[in-house]
Amino acid sequence: MRWLCFIRPGDGLLILLAAVGVAASFPLLWQGGRGERAVIRQEGRIFMEVALLEAREILVPGPLGMTRIAVEKGRARVAADPGPRQYCVRQGWLERAGDIAICAPNRVSLTIVGNHAPYDSLNY
Amino acid sequence: MSETMRPMIPSTIEFKVDADDLRIARLAAAAVGLALVDAAIPLPLPGVKPGLANIVVLLVLARYGWQSAAWVSGLRVVASSLLLGQFLAPGFFLSLAGAVCSLAALAFVRFLPARGFGLVSWSLIASFAHITGQVLLARLWLVPHDGVFRLAPIFALAALIFGVINGLVACRLQQELKVNASLTGRA
């Protein structure tokens, strides 16, 4: 390639350095808003706040029955819900701050919270 | 200026134009032309642009020094924004912030050893400084939320790719200019 002869040794080094920096910046900046805690609400009142540190299961009683919430390290989900459409169960694992699963029929919600409060896009 | 160029009614203000001014004007015009080409290239993300005008800035820096490069860059920002209808719009200030930052970075490239570092290095340094200035201005003024930094990897990737390409094009042009100069017998 004719063009390669324009790249001097320092240039090559700088390109390599920049490429490594760019590659490193992708995961660093895109994981932003990692969840720290799960906030479980029942009838709009806080039922429980759990740190996303270890695996555990929480049963939340509602008008239709028990909603089962599974917590693991760094993530949480609604594992089972008596609601008819199962939207909150099908949302799967929630990991990022601001993620929310709402089981409206059973009046239970699961919110992931980080260290910084993000914009509340549901109410905003 | 010759007698024939005088206006019919003598003006009270007369600009003395020397060779330097004419050269800077010519080079700035080339940069503005490339900035217009830049604006015509469709790209998916606002803010990601090849920055072809910076090829001219690099060449001017290499041949005539930093002051000329600063003039060409500044004139390019103002004139191209006027032509695109962007003058004093957010895009203009982003462009200005980028130009100021990359000029500030380019003020130091002459301390790089010439044997190891060529125009490709200069171009990379300038493009990364450019994007840094733009993202910081966007964060401080246009989108006052840290979410802007989520886009930084994409901008950095664009800076890397277009920085290298512009640097290579500048090298190639510099070589051709040298060949032309030796053919016409001028240094």
Boltz contact constraints between the chains, C-beta under 6 A:
constraints:
  - contact:
      token1: [A, 3]
      token2: [B, 168]
      max_distance: 6.0
  - contact:
      token1: [A, 6]
      token2: [B, 168]
      max_distance: 6.0
  - contact:
      token1: [A, 6]
      token2: [B, 171]
      max_distance: 6.0
  - contact:
      token1: [A, 7]
      token2: [B, 120]
      max_distance: 6.0
  - contact:
      token1: [A, 8]
      token2: [B, 116]
      max_distance: 6.0
  - contact:
      token1: [A, 8]
      token2: [B, 118]
      max_distance: 6.0
  - contact:
      token1: [A, 9]
      token2: [B, 116]
      max_distance: 6.0
  - contact:
      token1: [A, 10]
      token2: [B, 116]
      max_distance: 6.0
  - contact:
      token1: [A, 10]
      token2: [B, 117]
      max_distance: 6.0
  - contact:
      token1: [A, 10]
      token2: [B, 121]
      max_distance: 6.0
  - contact:
      token1: [A, 11]
      token2: [B, 118]
      max_distance: 6.0
  - contact:
      token1: [A, 11]
      token2: [B, 120]
      max_distance: 6.0
  - contact:
      token1: [A, 11]
      token2: [B, 121]
      max_distance: 6.0
  - contact:
      token1: [A, 14]
      token2: [B, 121]
      max_distance: 6.0
  - contact:
      token1: [A, 14]
      token2: [B, 124]
      max_distance: 6.0
  - contact:
      token1: [A, 15]
      token2: [B, 164]
      max_distance: 6.0
  - contact:
      token1: [A, 18]
      token2: [B, 124]
      max_distance: 6.0
  - contact:
      token1: [A, 18]
      token2: [B, 160]
      max_distance: 6.0
  - contact:
      token1: [A, 22]
      token2: [B, 156]
      max_distance: 6.0
  - contact:
      token1: [A, 22]
      token2: [B, 157]
      max_distance: 6.0
  - contact:
      token1: [A, 22]
      token2: [B, 160]
      max_distance: 6.0
  - contact:
      token1: [A, 25]
      token2: [B, 153]
      max_distance: 6.0
  - contact:
      token1: [A, 25]
      token2: [B, 156]
      max_distance: 6.0
  - contact:
      token1: [A, 26]
      token2: [B, 153]
      max_distance: 6.0
  - contact:
      token1: [A, 29]
      token2: [B, 149]
      max_distance: 6.0
  - contact:
      token1: [A, 29]
      token2: [B, 150]
      max_distance: 6.0
  - contact:
      token1: [A, 29]
      token2: [B, 152]
      max_distance: 6.0
  - contact:
      token1: [A, 29]
      token2: [B, 153]
      max_distance: 6.0
